[in-house]
Amino acid sequence: MPTEILMPALSPTMEEGTLAKWLVKEGDTVSSGDLLAEIETDKATMEFEAVDEGTVGKILIPEGTEGVKVNTAIAVLLEDGESADDIAATPAAVPATDTSTLGGNSGSPVSAASSGEGGSSGGSATPAPAAPVKADGGRIFASPLARRIAAQKGLDLAQIAGSGPHGRVVKADVEGATAAAPAAAPAPAAAAAPTVPAGPSADAVARMYEDREYEEIKLDGMRKTIAARLSEAKQTIPHFYLRRDIKLDALLKFRSQLNKQLESRGVKLSVNDFIIKAVANALQQVPACNAVWAGDRVLQLKPSDVAVAVAIEGGLFTPVLQDADTKSLSALSTEMKDLAGRARERKLAPHEYQGGTFAVSNLGMFGIDNFDAIVNPPHAGILAVGSGVKKPVVGDDGELAVATVMSVTMSVDHRVIDGALGAELLKAIVDNLENPMVMLA
């Protein structure tokens, strides 16, 4: 029967996207791996691949359409022997489980379609068995390739839970199954999130300013996501804040020396590179803080994966530097420059901006002395970094002197990190930055 191609979830937070461009047209034959469309998420424009074979029978959503919900049918794929006349006979859509997966090739982010499975069995094809039925007489939906493999392996399709659209059994479901494989129990439905008042309605706000001149700016996907996630963060995360001043003179001197030695390699270290390294090392020194909130448990990670806020036009990204504690300053600097550059072009793959346990947000270059950042769930904390300024300080000998001082504020999720533990982590960060050579030991 005709197969609906559904709008995929290209990231865990994606609820809708823009179907930017179709790369196929009705009547085209497609195979597994063929590019079907370009889809704009809240973070990036990504290519959408077919994982089934067939003919594009009908395009349901025209290119350029915004706000297409995940799991909405966007096209219909026909199998061998089917025609456009069969589309009208397709049963009405029922709520589908998101089955899209993420993939990628070097250079640009790519995702896999969730309409079935790709590839043929090669050689002379075995005819697909007749469509099986359930014990209650209802039809079991399975792709022809899945039915052929099931017949060859002696599998009962009624005992296999389909992961394709509308529970359709696909190649991946039968390849890993055994003859005695029981049907997988359906996942329990997630509890609905409590409704939180969102303030005055859009119409109510517009009426307040109806006698004032203004321009209405439409929210794009990124701005909608930022608004939703940060509202959720402030409403659900019990924040507390720890503040410290950090003397930078030793770091600035050490950085200058390193940059002279690295000049021939084209590497120039920034203060932010040292901050990332200091946070990564501190998470190893205080491992209980290297954790994330997971709803009903805490996940304590072994590696230090540090997210870094990068401002882009219309929003921000937080690319993640994985295993930052094991990397040299020059390696971190090079990787950060690459991630930041591709973030500004919206060319990061989802795995490059998801994850991490702790984040760094630096507004010092804008002359901001200090600020409080919002924890980005599921992270346990975020370090807000201000600018380094000359200030009078009292030295260890009691004498008054001038030093370059940077103010930082650490916002912490109290569900994961208690006050004393957070203070221990911040002290480790300060010690690393005020004694930068230790970070290289």
Buried (B, 14 or more C-beta within 10 A) or exposed (E): BBBBBBBBBBBEBBBBBBBBEBBBEEEEEBEBBBBBBBBBBBBBBBBBBBBBBBBBBBBBBEEEBEEBEBBBBBBBBBBEEBEBEBBEEBEEEEEBBBBBBBBBEEEBBBBBBBBBBBEEEEEEEBEBBEEBEEEEEEEBBBBBBBBBBBBEEEBBBBBBBBBBBBBBBBBBBBEEBEEEBEEEEEEEEEEEEEEEEEEEEEEEEEEEEEEEEEEEEEEBBBBBBBEBBBBEBEEBBEBBEBEBBBBBBBBBEBBEEBEEEBEEEEBBBBBBBBBBBBBBBBBBBBEBBBBBBEEEEBEBBEBBBBBBBBBBEEBBBBBBBBEBBEBEBBBBBBBBBEBBEBBBEBBBBBBBBBBBBBBBBBBBEEEBEBBEBBBBBBBBBBBBBBBBBEBEBEEEEEEEEEBBBBBBBBBBBBEBBBEEBBBBBBBBBBBBBBBBEEBEE
